[in-house]
Amino acid sequence: MGNPFLNGMKVKTTEEYYKQNKRRVSGVVVLPKGVTPHPIATPVRWLKQEGNIIKEQQDQVVIMVAEDLEKVNKLP
């Protein structure tokens, strides 16, 4: 199983993630140079949060479960 999320991709959390966590997150995948995408976890810089936000993680790189993410063409 390959990870579809490459460096620089715009992503947002899925509706299922929102139902479980009452939070929506959108941001950009940030992979350090030379690091290959992992099939299970993806580092994402959180650019926008809605709902039950976590202030400390705003504008920070957070490791996210890949199945909780979906690619978007434009960030909200």
C-alpha positions in Angstrom: 0.0 0.0 0.0 1.6 3.3 -1.1 1.1 6.7 0.5 -0.6 9.0 -2.0 0.5 12.2 -0.1 3.7 13.7 -1.5 5.6 16.7 -0.3 3.7 20.0 -0.9 0.3 18.4 -1.5 -2.7 20.2 0.0 -4.7 18.0 2.3 -7.7 18.1 4.7 -9.1 15.7 7.2 -11.9 13.4 6.2 -15.5 13.6 7.4 -14.9 10.4 9.5 -12.0 12.2 11.3 -14.4 15.1 12.0 -17.0 12.8 13.4 -14.5 11.2 15.7 -12.6 14.3 16.8 -15.0 17.2 16.2 -12.2 19.0 14.4 -11.4 19.8 10.8 -7.8 20.4 9.7 -6.3 21.5 6.4 -2.7 22.0 5.6 0.3 21.0 3.5 2.3 17.8 3.5 5.9 18.5 4.7 8.4 15.8 4.0 12.0 16.5 5.0 14.5 16.2 2.1 15.4 12.6 1.3 12.5 11.2 3.3 10.1 8.8 1.4 6.4 9.0 2.1 5.3 6.5 4.7 2.2 4.3 3.9 0.6 4.9 7.3 1.7 8.3 8.6 2.1 11.7 6.9 3.6 14.9 8.4 1.2 17.8 7.8 1.7 21.5 8.6 -1.7 22.5 10.1 -2.7 25.8 8.4 -6.4 25.9 9.4 -8.5 24.3 12.1 -12.2 24.3 12.8 -14.1 22.9 15.7 -12.2 21.5 18.7 -8.9 23.2 17.8 -5.5 22.5 19.4 -3.9 26.0 19.6 -0.4 24.5 20.2 -0.5 22.6 16.9 -1.6 25.5 14.7 1.1 26.2 12.0 3.1 23.2 13.3 4.0 20.0 11.6 1.9 17.2 13.0 2.1 13.5 12.1 -1.3 12.4 10.8 -2.7 9.0 10.0 -2.8 8.8 6.2 -6.3 7.3 6.2 -7.6 10.5 8.0 -6.5 12.7 5.1 -7.7 13.4 1.6 -6.1 15.5 -1.1 -7.6 18.8 -2.1 -6.8 21.2 -5.0 -7.3 24.4 -3.0 -7.0 25.0 0.8 -10.1 26.6 2.3 
